[in-house]
Amino acid sequence: MDRCAIIMHSVNGNNYIIASHMQEILKKNGIDARLYRVEDEDLHIWANTSDAANDFYEDIAALPLISESTLQKSQMIILGCPTTFGNVSAEMKAFMDSTIPLLESETLSGKFFACFTSCTHSLGEGAFCIDNMVHFAQAHQMIHIPVGLHSSIEWSNQPVSGIVHLAGKDNIRPSTQFGELVEHYSNMLSEYFEGEVE
């Protein structure tokens, strides 16, 4: 079975919600989609100080850490993390930096790639974060699958390269409407595996 690694960093749970929904759709389409987390030594601290972080703390902490062997075994890699100052979170950046030895060996070359983020301030800020993840994929010679342009007015403000959830300062959870966008993107991604969606 084709394998997809969904690698995420989630503090308040929004990226975990998105990643879980993507996993559900990909599995429904016959893809062996697995969730992984990047190292976050402060997650338990956030969980003790924020109700939103505490909501999904145990679920996130129970996920396996991403490893080099998992990257090698996966035909598709999906990254998701919070947006911090228009960039990926420090924890996701640390993971990305840890893959530098794989550049010379071209270990990730030819693998499919997709990405998403959840941000506080603006969709534009989230788009910058998406661009950073896409640049990471390009450096590794992965094949980026953009979500593309949208005819739907509800999705027209989304960037072409990936999907952005705007949580705002009140940490609004992904809506049903946003879930439909996640489902649309996940179905698109499924079609890139051999033995397309039945």
Disulfide bonds with the S-S distance in Angstrom:
none
